[in-house]
């Protein structure tokens, strides 16, 4: 069954695969944002647990779907196998650090006076979307790079790497659900209309298909960069987890519940990647 599934996927170009996968992750962001059509408020404890779950998924995906393959692909090269993973990982984190300092954004639950990045006159709603968009860039890039890597895989590794890329897309999709809610629900509570709050929430995921296609194209055209690209995506995701997701999940008094969510999310992604990949 797995072989048939992989063959069905392989009928399409790698960039098309990446596009479809990241359209799915965008859809999951929209599904989370759609919660505003059913309620104006959401239990904060559950929200923090879901943010913790998102963090756990991203941590596990960073290792099993990105860093481990980067190290494996670097074996036998002219530099030690740990060098591409180290350089790429640190570069990804540093890149997100620079973007975080420049791009105006506001984390959910904070006053607009606590917005980060360059000072701007952007409205609160735009700043909230900007914050989640910052999460989604490395996520889309990671999915695109994972599918692009399949094009360079040895024949005996194609099935494993394809299923691993699918597992990564599923994991990113799962954790995108609370991210969509994290934008739309606060806007709804502040009095914004349901449809407009939904549109702002789902808009934060638009960047994922763009980043996914870019990631797949880059590894197709610049093969030697593949291990670095995988590790770059991992470093960017870990930066988001440590700088944003975990602090946000811990700030409302439900730290233990959020921590359990992180463990659960890590376990889900680990099972997906090991079972499929």
C-alpha beads as a LAMMPS data file, in Angstrom:
LAMMPS data file: protein, C-alpha beads

277 atoms
276 bonds

1 atom types
1 bond types

-500.0 500.0 xlo xhi
-500.0 500.0 ylo yhi
-500.0 500.0 zlo zhi

Masses

1 110.0

Atoms # bond

1 1 1 0.000 0.000 0.000
2 1 1 2.816 2.399 0.906
3 1 1 4.552 1.605 -2.381
4 1 1 1.376 2.356 -4.362
5 1 1 0.908 5.613 -2.469
6 1 1 4.480 6.695 -3.213
7 1 1 4.099 5.791 -6.898
8 1 1 0.960 7.917 -7.056
9 1 1 2.827 10.875 -5.569
10 1 1 5.836 10.349 -7.846
11 1 1 3.610 10.734 -10.914
12 1 1 3.785 14.472 -10.284
13 1 1 6.755 16.842 -10.458
14 1 1 8.539 17.525 -7.176
15 1 1 7.512 21.185 -7.208
16 1 1 3.871 20.158 -7.688
17 1 1 4.231 17.761 -4.741
18 1 1 5.604 20.572 -2.576
19 1 1 2.824 22.910 -3.698
20 1 1 0.062 20.411 -2.882
21 1 1 1.621 19.606 0.504
22 1 1 1.909 23.259 1.503
23 1 1 -1.601 24.014 0.240
24 1 1 -2.679 21.383 2.768
25 1 1 -0.760 23.120 5.564
26 1 1 -2.339 26.435 4.524
27 1 1 -5.761 24.763 4.621
28 1 1 -5.089 23.646 8.206
29 1 1 -4.264 27.236 9.158
30 1 1 -7.578 28.296 7.619
31 1 1 -9.395 25.485 9.469
32 1 1 -8.061 26.805 12.769
33 1 1 -9.013 30.362 11.855
34 1 1 -12.543 29.153 11.003
35 1 1 -13.192 28.576 14.719
36 1 1 -14.411 32.195 14.824
37 1 1 -17.565 31.121 12.979
38 1 1 -18.567 28.955 15.944
39 1 1 -17.411 30.827 19.042
40 1 1 -16.144 34.213 20.136
41 1 1 -13.953 32.867 22.929
42 1 1 -11.821 29.779 23.275
43 1 1 -10.628 28.151 26.474
44 1 1 -7.170 29.621 27.137
45 1 1 -5.924 26.414 28.746
46 1 1 -6.759 24.432 25.617
47 1 1 -5.170 27.110 23.435
48 1 1 -1.940 26.999 25.445
49 1 1 -1.934 23.210 25.248
50 1 1 -2.324 23.407 21.466
51 1 1 0.519 25.916 21.196
52 1 1 2.627 23.518 23.244
53 1 1 1.612 20.715 20.877
54 1 1 2.696 22.851 17.922
55 1 1 6.079 23.393 19.569
56 1 1 6.536 19.666 20.131
57 1 1 5.699 18.858 16.510
58 1 1 8.226 21.404 15.248
59 1 1 10.997 20.179 17.554
60 1 1 10.537 16.552 16.463
61 1 1 10.235 17.513 12.787
62 1 1 13.422 19.548 13.009
63 1 1 15.409 16.463 13.953
64 1 1 13.772 13.466 12.269
65 1 1 12.671 15.157 9.038
66 1 1 15.462 17.698 8.574
67 1 1 18.654 17.411 10.664
68 1 1 19.034 13.624 10.581
69 1 1 18.644 13.463 6.758
70 1 1 21.053 16.411 6.392
71 1 1 23.721 14.569 8.383
72 1 1 23.104 11.313 6.492
73 1 1 23.399 13.035 3.102
74 1 1 26.696 14.642 4.146
75 1 1 28.429 11.356 4.947
76 1 1 31.343 10.545 2.682
77 1 1 31.761 14.134 1.541
78 1 1 34.901 16.246 1.568
79 1 1 33.887 17.883 4.874
80 1 1 32.864 16.100 8.097
81 1 1 29.188 15.110 8.043
82 1 1 28.376 17.411 10.954
83 1 1 29.579 20.575 9.177
84 1 1 26.657 21.136 6.744
85 1 1 24.132 20.439 9.517
86 1 1 25.892 22.826 11.901
87 1 1 26.348 25.634 9.379
88 1 1 22.815 25.310 8.014
89 1 1 21.206 25.048 11.450
90 1 1 22.933 28.149 12.819
91 1 1 22.308 30.088 9.597
92 1 1 18.584 29.275 9.790
93 1 1 18.340 30.455 13.369
94 1 1 20.360 33.605 12.654
95 1 1 18.222 34.429 9.617
96 1 1 15.006 34.216 11.661
97 1 1 16.653 36.284 14.409
98 1 1 17.376 39.073 11.911
99 1 1 13.866 38.885 10.409
100 1 1 12.385 38.931 13.932
101 1 1 14.251 42.150 14.686
102 1 1 13.210 43.830 11.429
103 1 1 9.678 42.628 10.606
104 1 1 7.008 44.470 12.646
105 1 1 4.873 41.892 14.475
106 1 1 2.845 41.369 17.641
107 1 1 2.516 38.143 19.593
108 1 1 -1.043 37.109 20.572
109 1 1 -2.136 38.266 24.007
110 1 1 0.142 41.312 24.116
111 1 1 -0.669 45.014 23.950
112 1 1 0.178 46.796 20.717
113 1 1 2.794 48.803 22.615
114 1 1 4.764 45.539 22.922
115 1 1 5.030 45.027 19.158
116 1 1 8.484 43.910 18.005
117 1 1 10.558 44.824 14.969
118 1 1 10.850 48.183 13.273
119 1 1 8.357 50.717 14.601
120 1 1 5.364 51.090 12.308
121 1 1 1.817 52.439 12.126
122 1 1 0.424 49.021 11.156
123 1 1 -2.844 48.087 12.833
124 1 1 -2.945 45.431 15.543
125 1 1 -4.606 42.925 13.200
126 1 1 -1.825 43.228 10.623
127 1 1 0.839 42.868 13.316
128 1 1 -0.778 39.658 14.589
129 1 1 -0.868 38.202 11.072
130 1 1 2.756 39.228 10.624
131 1 1 3.775 37.293 13.756
132 1 1 2.211 34.016 12.599
133 1 1 3.510 34.554 9.065
134 1 1 6.975 34.624 10.599
135 1 1 6.279 31.081 11.905
136 1 1 5.034 29.859 8.574
137 1 1 7.982 30.840 6.393
138 1 1 10.359 28.167 7.776
139 1 1 7.528 25.632 7.939
140 1 1 6.703 26.005 4.249
141 1 1 10.396 26.030 3.396
142 1 1 10.933 22.818 5.357
143 1 1 8.150 20.971 3.524
144 1 1 9.398 22.177 0.139
145 1 1 12.989 21.190 0.863
146 1 1 11.880 17.762 2.105
147 1 1 10.031 17.035 -1.149
148 1 1 12.853 18.509 -3.211
149 1 1 15.299 16.178 -1.479
150 1 1 13.428 13.154 -2.859
151 1 1 14.553 14.106 -6.378
152 1 1 18.176 13.499 -5.316
153 1 1 17.532 10.312 -3.345
154 1 1 19.009 6.935 -4.270
155 1 1 16.352 4.608 -5.777
156 1 1 16.213 2.478 -2.629
157 1 1 15.593 5.611 -0.515
158 1 1 12.819 7.209 -2.590
159 1 1 9.935 5.546 -0.767
160 1 1 11.342 6.299 2.685
161 1 1 12.103 9.946 1.894
162 1 1 8.753 10.526 0.153
163 1 1 6.833 9.164 3.120
164 1 1 9.054 11.231 5.413
165 1 1 8.154 14.380 3.468
166 1 1 4.467 13.461 3.683
167 1 1 4.824 12.924 7.446
168 1 1 6.428 16.348 7.775
169 1 1 3.574 17.991 5.855
170 1 1 1.003 16.238 8.070
171 1 1 2.847 17.281 11.224
172 1 1 3.153 20.901 10.109
173 1 1 -0.520 20.862 9.177
174 1 1 -1.511 19.624 12.643
175 1 1 0.387 22.383 14.384
176 1 1 -0.918 25.048 11.977
177 1 1 -4.445 24.579 13.335
178 1 1 -3.787 26.401 16.641
179 1 1 -1.712 29.032 14.832
180 1 1 -4.725 30.011 12.711
181 1 1 -6.799 30.268 15.889
182 1 1 -4.080 32.331 17.569
183 1 1 -4.722 35.113 15.041
184 1 1 -8.465 34.940 14.410
185 1 1 -9.734 34.403 17.979
186 1 1 -8.118 37.494 19.576
187 1 1 -9.404 39.645 16.718
188 1 1 -12.897 38.230 17.148
189 1 1 -12.805 38.902 20.909
190 1 1 -11.884 42.507 20.171
191 1 1 -15.064 42.959 18.136
192 1 1 -13.935 42.253 14.579
193 1 1 -16.525 40.530 12.375
194 1 1 -16.350 36.750 11.976
195 1 1 -15.495 36.719 8.268
196 1 1 -12.867 39.431 8.538
197 1 1 -11.233 37.739 11.546
198 1 1 -11.203 34.463 9.599
199 1 1 -9.604 36.119 6.566
200 1 1 -6.846 37.611 8.703
201 1 1 -6.249 34.247 10.375
202 1 1 -5.969 32.230 7.184
203 1 1 -3.874 34.940 5.505
204 1 1 -0.989 34.089 7.823
205 1 1 -0.667 30.731 6.033
206 1 1 -0.541 32.124 2.480
207 1 1 3.241 32.288 2.646
208 1 1 3.628 28.515 3.115
209 1 1 2.902 27.463 -0.506
210 1 1 5.230 30.226 -1.711
211 1 1 8.025 29.142 0.638
212 1 1 7.380 25.465 -0.180
213 1 1 7.728 25.948 -3.930
214 1 1 10.830 28.105 -3.391
215 1 1 12.424 25.460 -1.152
216 1 1 11.769 22.657 -3.643
217 1 1 13.078 24.748 -6.547
218 1 1 16.258 25.703 -4.700
219 1 1 17.262 22.131 -3.878
220 1 1 16.459 21.024 -7.440
221 1 1 18.686 23.679 -8.974
222 1 1 21.480 23.720 -6.383
223 1 1 22.042 20.103 -5.342
224 1 1 25.159 20.677 -3.187
225 1 1 23.114 22.978 -0.942
226 1 1 20.596 20.258 -0.011
227 1 1 22.044 19.272 3.416
228 1 1 22.503 22.944 4.262
229 1 1 18.925 23.737 3.179
230 1 1 17.471 20.953 5.327
231 1 1 19.449 22.106 8.365
232 1 1 18.606 25.763 7.624
233 1 1 14.886 24.978 7.827
234 1 1 15.471 23.099 11.093
235 1 1 17.333 26.015 12.663
236 1 1 14.628 28.466 11.612
237 1 1 11.894 26.286 13.119
238 1 1 13.751 25.793 16.401
239 1 1 14.195 29.562 16.668
240 1 1 10.426 30.019 16.310
241 1 1 9.746 27.350 18.944
242 1 1 12.100 28.811 21.550
243 1 1 11.504 32.491 20.864
244 1 1 7.742 32.445 20.363
245 1 1 5.685 29.260 20.716
246 1 1 6.944 28.036 24.091
247 1 1 6.917 31.488 25.779
248 1 1 3.389 32.154 24.469
249 1 1 2.143 28.810 25.768
250 1 1 3.590 29.478 29.233
251 1 1 2.423 33.049 29.912
252 1 1 -1.181 32.459 31.021
253 1 1 -0.718 30.205 34.054
254 1 1 -1.185 26.873 32.267
255 1 1 2.486 26.051 31.911
256 1 1 2.241 22.411 33.014
257 1 1 -0.615 21.704 30.607
258 1 1 1.285 23.392 27.767
259 1 1 4.376 21.328 28.593
260 1 1 2.319 18.141 28.372
261 1 1 1.074 19.404 25.007
262 1 1 4.689 19.809 23.858
263 1 1 5.501 16.231 24.870
264 1 1 2.376 14.975 23.106
265 1 1 3.163 16.963 19.951
266 1 1 6.738 15.663 19.905
267 1 1 5.429 12.108 20.247
268 1 1 2.895 12.550 17.426
269 1 1 5.541 13.826 15.018
270 1 1 8.031 11.150 16.073
271 1 1 5.480 8.402 15.427
272 1 1 4.504 9.929 12.059
273 1 1 8.072 10.212 10.903
274 1 1 9.287 6.839 12.157
275 1 1 6.158 4.959 11.041
276 1 1 5.970 6.575 7.590
277 1 1 9.577 7.519 6.928

Bonds

1 1 1 2
2 1 2 3
3 1 3 4
4 1 4 5
5 1 5 6
6 1 6 7
7 1 7 8
8 1 8 9
9 1 9 10
10 1 10 11
11 1 11 12
12 1 12 13
13 1 13 14
14 1 14 15
15 1 15 16
16 1 16 17
17 1 17 18
18 1 18 19
19 1 19 20
20 1 20 21
21 1 21 22
22 1 22 23
23 1 23 24
24 1 24 25
25 1 25 26
26 1 26 27
27 1 27 28
28 1 28 29
29 1 29 30
30 1 30 31
31 1 31 32
32 1 32 33
33 1 33 34
34 1 34 35
35 1 35 36
36 1 36 37
37 1 37 38
38 1 38 39
39 1 39 40
40 1 40 41
41 1 41 42
42 1 42 43
43 1 43 44
44 1 44 45
45 1 45 46
46 1 46 47
47 1 47 48
48 1 48 49
49 1 49 50
50 1 50 51
51 1 51 52
52 1 52 53
53 1 53 54
54 1 54 55
55 1 55 56
56 1 56 57
57 1 57 58
58 1 58 59
59 1 59 60
60 1 60 61
61 1 61 62
62 1 62 63
63 1 63 64
64 1 64 65
65 1 65 66
66 1 66 67
67 1 67 68
68 1 68 69
69 1 69 70
70 1 70 71
71 1 71 72
72 1 72 73
73 1 73 74
74 1 74 75
75 1 75 76
76 1 76 77
77 1 77 78
78 1 78 79
79 1 79 80
80 1 80 81
81 1 81 82
82 1 82 83
83 1 83 84
84 1 84 85
85 1 85 86
86 1 86 87
87 1 87 88
88 1 88 89
89 1 89 90
90 1 90 91
91 1 91 92
92 1 92 93
93 1 93 94
94 1 94 95
95 1 95 96
96 1 96 97
97 1 97 98
98 1 98 99
99 1 99 100
100 1 100 101
101 1 101 102
102 1 102 103
103 1 103 104
104 1 104 105
105 1 105 106
106 1 106 107
107 1 107 108
108 1 108 109
109 1 109 110
110 1 110 111
111 1 111 112
112 1 112 113
113 1 113 114
114 1 114 115
115 1 115 116
116 1 116 117
117 1 117 118
118 1 118 119
119 1 119 120
120 1 120 121
121 1 121 122
122 1 122 123
123 1 123 124
124 1 124 125
125 1 125 126
126 1 126 127
127 1 127 128
128 1 128 129
129 1 129 130
130 1 130 131
131 1 131 132
132 1 132 133
133 1 133 134
134 1 134 135
135 1 135 136
136 1 136 137
137 1 137 138
138 1 138 139
139 1 139 140
140 1 140 141
141 1 141 142
142 1 142 143
143 1 143 144
144 1 144 145
145 1 145 146
146 1 146 147
147 1 147 148
148 1 148 149
149 1 149 150
150 1 150 151
151 1 151 152
152 1 152 153
153 1 153 154
154 1 154 155
155 1 155 156
156 1 156 157
157 1 157 158
158 1 158 159
159 1 159 160
160 1 160 161
161 1 161 162
162 1 162 163
163 1 163 164
164 1 164 165
165 1 165 166
166 1 166 167
167 1 167 168
168 1 168 169
169 1 169 170
170 1 170 171
171 1 171 172
172 1 172 173
173 1 173 174
174 1 174 175
175 1 175 176
176 1 176 177
177 1 177 178
178 1 178 179
179 1 179 180
180 1 180 181
181 1 181 182
182 1 182 183
183 1 183 184
184 1 184 185
185 1 185 186
186 1 186 187
187 1 187 188
188 1 188 189
189 1 189 190
190 1 190 191
191 1 191 192
192 1 192 193
193 1 193 194
194 1 194 195
195 1 195 196
196 1 196 197
197 1 197 198
198 1 198 199
199 1 199 200
200 1 200 201
201 1 201 202
202 1 202 203
203 1 203 204
204 1 204 205
205 1 205 206
206 1 206 207
207 1 207 208
208 1 208 209
209 1 209 210
210 1 210 211
211 1 211 212
212 1 212 213
213 1 213 214
214 1 214 215
215 1 215 216
216 1 216 217
217 1 217 218
218 1 218 219
219 1 219 220
220 1 220 221
221 1 221 222
222 1 222 223
223 1 223 224
224 1 224 225
225 1 225 226
226 1 226 227
227 1 227 228
228 1 228 229
229 1 229 230
230 1 230 231
231 1 231 232
232 1 232 233
233 1 233 234
234 1 234 235
235 1 235 236
236 1 236 237
237 1 237 238
238 1 238 239
239 1 239 240
240 1 240 241
241 1 241 242
242 1 242 243
243 1 243 244
244 1 244 245
245 1 245 246
246 1 246 247
247 1 247 248
248 1 248 249
249 1 249 250
250 1 250 251
251 1 251 252
252 1 252 253
253 1 253 254
254 1 254 255
255 1 255 256
256 1 256 257
257 1 257 258
258 1 258 259
259 1 259 260
260 1 260 261
261 1 261 262
262 1 262 263
263 1 263 264
264 1 264 265
265 1 265 266
266 1 266 267
267 1 267 268
268 1 268 269
269 1 269 270
270 1 270 271
271 1 271 272
272 1 272 273
273 1 273 274
274 1 274 275
275 1 275 276
276 1 276 277
